[in-house]
């Protein structure tokens, strides 16, 4: 289907209204819904079917008649504003800004995907590539509670004029910190608002911790396989990343003890629940052994806890077991709200928070109070818990279908995930210089499929070729299965 096929016959009055057509949106088409909507409206402008001053349907009306989320429509309208095809008038809505685009529709398309991929390829994070993002770490906008998020953003924009004079509280928006403290006290462990530091997402939190607690040459333990960006960040700070093997049954504690005795680590990063990329969780016994090891060898434990809300209740929590004595907990809202909001958190001891705060202010003063207000309004809204429950159900169904589809391509999961958004699977083929995960990922990218190969996540050589799959995109992607089957 080309761009001209995106438009369909006009619908009867009472749907979009004012003669507006329904867009023939294909959810199975490569690329996102936003890309299709932008291309369709740009085409209508180029054909002069939309004249300057034409009023666009409201966000809710457009979403309802086209069967998409309001979140998707807002992002589409925002991109059309950026392109100069629409303008907005406060209280009146959106209007066509000019009678024709400055260039052909093809030139309005997204930037071409690169010929090669690595762990920091922008397409893995931006969400604007037209490649099928089966290797990305974000969910489709329509999977989030779009009304909850958009209502929260609208509330946040009503910030009192008096709050526009300063930079915001250095620790972060006080009301959000109070809400987080109360929630954590109810569900995991006692913590005060002054023990919570808000950040620009989890990666910013990791950076602040490394800046505060390490110096070049220090040893930092990570899980192997583990979070790809963290490996790059540790190296950027001049630290030595040492991988502790993690498999279907958890961490290799014998290897950890041997490494700790010989390298004297400064700290260790660990996903207690729904580890990225395996999707497994540590048992209570393993978590207890890990705390004993940290005590014995005197190193900090940084608990990457960003998937907690997608996990089963009662899973192990290092912060809860330790009481923030030598555990630093990192949280985030990118998996249950939207990664665009960029709000994370650090929970730490009363003695450590001032040091982290000083580094935060040295490197960026404060974080966005508007974003933090939006997160607070979303978390405190009545639909939030139902939204998370629905997301967990969608992910459960997506994981089951993804594993079935991957097995059709002859792939087996490295572990059976206990929840979350990832399945890692591969073939029992030993990588070589000529044929490995990176080579396959480059080939997939040229075919319009965005993969995350094992090389992104591992320090030690992998005995097999495998990839991390995002179940939101891999569960119903025949082009992915066709590509994988073509490699056999």
GIBEL-V653801 format. One record per residue. N is the residue number from 1. PSI is psi in radians with two decimals (NA if undefined). NEAR is the number of other C-alpha atoms within 8 Angstrom. D_FIRST is the distance of its C-alpha to the first C-alpha in Angstrom with 2 decimals. Layout:
<<N,PSI,NEAR,D_FIRST> <N,PSI,NEAR,D_FIRST>>
This chain:
<<1,2.19,5,0.00> <2,-3.09,5,3.84> <3,-0.60,9,6.84> <4,-0.37,8,7.96> <5,-0.14,8,5.86> <6,-0.48,12,7.54> <7,2.45,11,10.71> <8,3.10,9,12.20> <9,2.69,6,15.66> <10,2.55,8,18.71> <11,2.80,10,20.55> <12,2.66,6,24.23> <13,2.55,8,26.79> <14,-0.18,5,27.94> <15,-1.68,8,24.71> <16,-0.61,15,23.30> <17,2.85,9,25.89> <18,0.53,5,26.53> <19,0.23,8,23.66> <20,2.35,9,21.04> <21,2.72,10,17.57> <22,2.43,12,15.99> <23,2.36,10,12.81> <24,1.44,8,10.04> <25,2.25,9,10.40> <26,1.97,6,9.23> <27,-0.33,6,12.37> <28,-0.11,6,11.39> <29,2.52,6,8.73> <30,2.34,8,10.74> <31,2.94,10,12.67> <32,2.95,9,14.49> <33,-0.66,10,14.23> <34,-0.77,10,16.20> <35,-0.73,11,13.82> <36,-0.71,11,11.04> <37,-0.79,11,13.90> <38,-0.78,12,15.41> <39,-0.71,12,12.47> <40,-0.79,13,12.07> <41,-0.66,8,15.85> <42,-0.68,12,16.30> <43,-0.72,11,14.14> <44,-0.65,10,16.36> <45,-0.76,15,19.37> <46,-0.60,12,18.60> <47,0.00,8,18.23> <48,0.42,9,21.52> <49,-0.34,7,20.34> <50,2.09,10,22.11> <51,2.81,10,25.63> <52,2.32,9,27.96> <53,-0.16,8,29.67> <54,2.26,8,27.09> <55,2.31,8,27.60> <56,2.70,8,24.75> <57,2.65,10,24.90> <58,2.80,8,27.07> <59,-0.82,9,25.66> <60,-0.69,7,26.68> <61,-0.78,10,25.41> <62,-0.78,12,21.92> <63,-0.76,13,21.89> <64,-0.80,10,23.23> <65,-0.33,9,21.04> <66,-0.03,9,17.75> <67,0.60,6,19.14> <68,3.01,9,19.32> <69,2.71,11,22.53> <70,-0.53,12,24.59> <71,-0.75,12,24.70> <72,-0.72,13,20.94> <73,-0.76,13,21.42> <74,-0.77,9,24.49> <75,-0.66,9,22.85> <76,-0.83,12,19.99> <77,-0.68,11,22.70> <78,-0.71,8,24.80> <79,-0.64,9,22.27> <80,-0.57,11,21.79> <81,-0.76,11,25.60> <82,-0.66,7,25.78> <83,-0.20,7,23.52> <84,0.17,9,25.89> <85,-0.40,14,23.42> <86,2.77,13,25.29> <87,2.80,10,28.97> <88,2.53,9,30.84> <89,2.19,8,34.18> <90,2.15,5,36.39> <91,-0.09,4,36.70> <92,-0.46,6,34.42> <93,-2.69,10,30.85> <94,2.52,13,28.00> <95,2.65,13,27.63> <96,2.28,15,25.54> <97,-0.53,10,27.58> <98,2.79,12,26.75> <99,-0.29,11,25.27> <100,2.66,9,22.99> <101,2.71,11,21.79> <102,-0.27,4,23.98> <103,3.04,7,21.26> <104,2.75,8,17.82> <105,-0.59,11,14.88> <106,-0.54,6,14.32> <107,-0.26,6,17.95> <108,-0.09,9,17.61> <109,3.01,7,15.43> <110,2.83,7,17.35> <111,2.49,5,19.91> <112,2.59,5,18.93> <113,2.62,10,20.04> <114,2.92,6,23.45> <115,-0.19,7,24.35> <116,2.83,7,26.73> <117,2.53,10,27.30> <118,-3.11,6,30.47> <119,-0.31,9,31.68> <120,0.33,6,31.52> <121,2.17,8,28.07> <122,-0.58,6,26.95> <123,-0.42,9,23.44> <124,-0.22,13,25.29> <125,-0.47,9,26.65> <126,-0.60,7,24.80> <127,0.19,6,21.69> <128,-0.06,7,19.73> <129,2.66,11,18.13> <130,0.06,11,14.44> <131,2.62,11,15.82> <132,2.01,10,16.13> <133,0.95,11,19.71> <134,-0.24,14,21.47> <135,0.03,12,24.52> <136,2.89,12,24.88> <137,0.28,7,27.76> <138,2.77,8,26.23> <139,2.78,8,24.66> <140,2.45,7,21.65> <141,-0.60,10,23.06> <142,-0.22,10,22.46> <143,-0.39,8,24.82> <144,2.86,13,27.64> <145,1.52,10,29.66> <146,-0.70,12,27.99> <147,-0.70,8,30.69> <148,-0.81,11,33.40> <149,-0.82,14,32.15> <150,-0.70,9,31.51> <151,-0.68,9,34.82> <152,-0.72,14,36.52> <153,-0.71,11,35.20> <154,-0.73,9,36.40> <155,-0.75,11,39.77> <156,-0.58,12,40.03> <157,-0.16,7,39.58> <158,0.53,6,42.70> <159,2.37,9,44.80> <160,2.50,6,48.40> <161,-0.55,6,49.34> <162,-0.43,5,52.16> <163,-0.08,8,49.73> <164,-0.06,8,48.26> <165,-0.60,6,51.49> <166,-2.98,5,51.39> <167,-0.13,8,49.03> <168,2.85,11,48.99> <169,2.30,8,50.99> <170,-0.59,11,50.88> <171,-0.38,11,50.48> <172,2.94,15,47.57> <173,2.02,12,47.29> <174,-0.69,9,50.40> <175,-0.65,7,49.02> <176,-0.72,12,46.11> <177,-0.66,14,48.61> <178,-0.71,10,50.86> <179,-0.77,9,48.06> <180,-0.72,9,47.08> <181,-0.75,13,50.75> <182,-0.72,9,51.24> <183,-0.81,8,48.16> <184,-0.66,11,49.14> <185,-0.62,10,52.72> <186,-0.62,8,51.60> <187,-0.49,6,49.28> <188,-1.10,8,50.46> <189,2.77,10,53.37> <190,2.31,9,55.55> <191,2.58,11,54.56> <192,2.75,8,55.51> <193,-0.56,10,53.27> <194,-0.12,9,55.15> <195,0.16,11,54.00> <196,2.20,15,50.33> <197,2.17,13,48.77> <198,2.54,13,45.28> <199,3.01,14,42.93> <200,1.16,12,39.55> <201,3.06,13,38.01> <202,-0.64,14,39.31> <203,-0.68,9,38.95> <204,-0.70,10,41.21> <205,-0.79,14,43.63> <206,-0.72,10,43.76> <207,-0.78,9,44.45> <208,-0.70,11,47.27> <209,-0.78,10,48.82> <210,-0.73,11,48.80> <211,-0.62,10,50.26> <212,-0.68,9,52.95> <213,-0.16,7,54.04> <214,2.87,10,53.54> <215,2.80,10,54.65> <216,2.36,7,53.58> <217,-0.27,7,54.72> <218,2.63,11,54.55> <219,2.31,13,53.05> <220,2.17,14,50.16> <221,2.43,12,49.07> <222,2.82,13,45.43> <223,2.55,13,43.84> <224,1.78,12,42.50> <225,2.78,11,39.58> <226,-3.00,11,39.07> <227,2.14,10,37.13> <228,-0.78,10,35.86> <229,-0.54,9,36.42> <230,-0.68,9,39.93> <231,-0.78,10,40.92> <232,-0.67,8,39.97> <233,-0.72,9,41.78> <234,-0.80,13,44.94> <235,-0.66,10,45.08> <236,-0.57,7,44.55> <237,0.08,10,47.70> <238,0.21,10,49.64> <239,2.86,14,50.09> <240,1.99,10,50.06> <241,2.15,11,47.41> <242,2.15,9,48.77> <243,2.32,12,46.49> <244,2.04,12,47.81> <245,2.34,10,46.06> <246,2.29,11,44.15> <247,-2.86,10,42.97> <248,-0.50,9,42.22> <249,0.14,7,45.78> <250,-2.76,11,45.91> <251,2.57,11,47.76> <252,1.63,10,50.13> <253,-0.52,8,53.22> <254,-0.76,6,55.53> <255,-0.69,9,53.48> <256,-0.80,9,53.41> <257,-0.72,9,57.19> <258,-0.76,8,57.84> <259,-0.71,9,55.64> <260,-0.67,10,57.14> <261,-0.53,8,60.63> <262,-0.39,6,59.96> <263,-0.22,7,57.68> <264,1.21,10,58.76> <265,2.64,12,55.33> <266,-0.67,12,55.14> <267,2.95,11,52.33> <268,2.37,12,49.58> <269,2.34,12,46.08> <270,2.38,10,45.06> <271,1.82,11,42.39> <272,-0.80,14,44.60> <273,2.48,14,41.85> <274,0.99,16,38.28> <275,2.43,11,38.66> <276,1.99,9,35.77> <277,0.03,12,34.44> <278,-0.49,15,36.22> <279,0.22,17,36.15> <280,2.93,15,39.80> <281,2.58,13,42.79> <282,2.55,13,46.41> <283,2.89,9,49.08> <284,-0.68,8,51.97> <285,-0.73,6,54.25> <286,-0.73,10,52.09> <287,-0.69,13,51.81> <288,-0.75,10,55.60> <289,-0.65,9,56.17> <290,-0.73,9,53.93> <291,-0.69,11,55.96> <292,-0.68,8,59.16> <293,-0.72,10,57.96> <294,-0.64,12,57.08> <295,-0.77,8,60.56> <296,-0.73,6,62.29> <297,0.11,10,60.69> <298,1.01,8,60.37> <299,2.73,12,56.70> <300,2.58,11,54.27> <301,2.12,13,51.41> <302,1.88,12,48.22> <303,1.87,14,46.39> <304,1.76,11,42.63> <305,0.56,12,42.12> <306,-0.23,11,38.72> <307,0.16,10,37.41> <308,-0.74,8,40.50> <309,-0.30,8,38.93> <310,-0.01,9,36.44> <311,2.96,12,39.36> <312,2.56,7,41.84> <313,2.52,4,44.99> <314,-0.05,4,48.04> <315,2.73,11,46.43> <316,2.51,11,48.67> <317,2.00,9,48.97> <318,-0.71,12,50.94> <319,-0.70,12,51.57> <320,-0.68,9,52.98> <321,-0.51,7,55.15> <322,-0.43,10,56.44> <323,0.47,9,56.79> <324,0.53,12,55.34> <325,-0.93,7,58.36> <326,0.23,10,56.51> <327,2.36,14,52.97> <328,2.11,14,50.55> <329,2.28,13,47.63> <330,2.25,16,44.27> <331,2.95,11,41.86> <332,2.85,12,38.53> <333,0.22,14,36.21> <334,-0.37,13,32.86> <335,-0.33,11,32.02> <336,-0.20,9,32.96> <337,-1.40,12,32.22> <338,2.41,12,30.01> <339,-0.31,9,30.46> <340,-0.52,5,30.18> <341,-0.47,11,33.64> <342,1.07,12,35.31> <343,2.18,15,38.45> <344,-3.08,15,40.44> <345,2.65,14,44.06> <346,2.24,13,47.04> <347,2.20,13,49.86> <348,3.06,13,53.01> <349,2.80,11,56.79> <350,-0.50,8,58.82> <351,-0.48,6,60.14> <352,-0.57,8,56.80> <353,-0.78,14,54.85> <354,-0.62,8,56.97> <355,-0.76,9,56.25> <356,-0.69,11,52.48> <357,-0.74,11,52.71> <358,-0.74,8,54.60> <359,-0.68,11,51.96> <360,-0.79,12,49.18> <361,-0.62,10,51.09> <362,-0.61,7,51.86> <363,-0.22,6,48.22> <364,0.18,7,46.56> <365,-1.55,9,49.11> <366,3.08,12,47.14> <367,2.99,11,43.69> <368,1.99,8,41.67> <369,-0.56,9,43.50> <370,-0.79,9,40.62> <371,-0.74,12,38.33> <372,-0.62,13,41.22> <373,-0.72,14,41.89> <374,-0.76,15,38.28> <375,-0.73,14,38.59> <376,-0.83,12,41.93> <377,-0.65,11,40.65> <378,-0.81,13,37.76> <379,-0.60,7,40.14> <380,-0.08,7,42.74> <381,2.57,8,40.47> <382,-0.67,5,40.97> <383,-0.12,7,37.34> <384,-0.84,12,37.23> <385,-0.69,7,38.72> <386,-0.65,7,36.54> <387,-0.77,10,33.46> <388,-0.72,11,34.65> <389,-0.73,8,35.42> <390,-0.69,8,31.92> <391,-0.74,11,30.51> <392,-0.72,11,32.87> <393,-0.76,8,31.74> <394,-0.73,8,28.03> <395,-0.67,13,28.97> <396,-0.83,10,31.20> <397,-0.73,8,28.54> <398,-0.67,12,26.06> <399,-0.79,13,28.79> <400,-0.78,9,29.56> <401,-0.65,10,26.02> <402,-0.80,13,25.56> <403,-0.72,12,28.83> <404,-0.81,8,27.92> <405,-0.72,10,24.59> <406,-0.62,12,26.38> <407,-0.52,9,29.17> <408,-0.51,8,26.76> <409,0.18,10,26.16> <410,0.27,8,29.95> <411,2.61,10,30.41> <412,2.47,10,33.20> <413,2.52,10,33.69> <414,-0.53,10,36.47> <415,2.79,11,37.72> <416,1.85,10,37.00> <417,2.52,11,35.98> <418,0.06,9,38.08> <419,-2.97,13,35.42> <420,-2.89,13,33.16> <421,0.05,10,29.67> <422,2.54,14,30.02> <423,2.21,18,30.39> <424,2.25,13,31.61> <425,2.74,13,31.34> <426,-2.89,12,31.75> <427,2.66,10,33.41> <428,1.02,7,37.16> <429,2.21,7,36.66> <430,2.17,9,38.96> <431,2.55,11,37.16> <432,3.03,6,38.25> <433,-0.54,5,37.85> <434,-0.47,5,35.37> <435,1.85,8,33.36> <436,-3.09,11,33.13> <437,-0.68,13,30.89> <438,-0.73,10,30.41> <439,-0.77,9,29.39> <440,-0.71,9,26.82> <441,-0.68,14,25.49> <442,-0.73,11,25.18> <443,-0.70,8,23.27> <444,-0.69,12,20.94> <445,-0.68,16,20.39> <446,-0.38,9,19.30> <447,0.08,6,16.73> <448,0.45,10,15.49> <449,2.23,12,17.87> <450,1.88,14,20.88> <451,2.71,14,23.97> <452,1.78,13,27.58> <453,2.91,13,29.97> <454,-0.48,13,33.57> <455,-0.45,9,34.95> <456,-0.44,9,33.96> <457,-0.16,12,36.22> <458,2.51,13,39.20> <459,-0.71,9,42.39> <460,2.80,6,43.81> <461,2.46,5,42.21> <462,2.41,10,39.94> <463,-0.12,8,40.97> <464,2.95,10,37.37> <465,2.15,15,33.78> <466,2.90,11,32.01> <467,2.67,13,29.41> <468,2.21,14,29.24> <469,2.35,14,26.24> <470,2.02,14,25.29> <471,-0.37,14,25.04> <472,-0.46,11,22.89> <473,-0.40,10,19.94> <474,-0.34,12,21.13> <475,-0.62,13,21.93> <476,1.16,8,18.50> <477,1.44,9,16.63> <478,-0.53,6,16.14> <479,-0.56,6,14.91> <480,-0.87,9,18.28> <481,-0.68,12,20.30> <482,-0.74,9,18.81> <483,-0.82,9,19.76> <484,-0.69,9,23.18> <485,-0.50,9,23.88> <486,-0.29,6,23.24> <487,-0.25,5,26.14> <488,NA,4,28.66>>
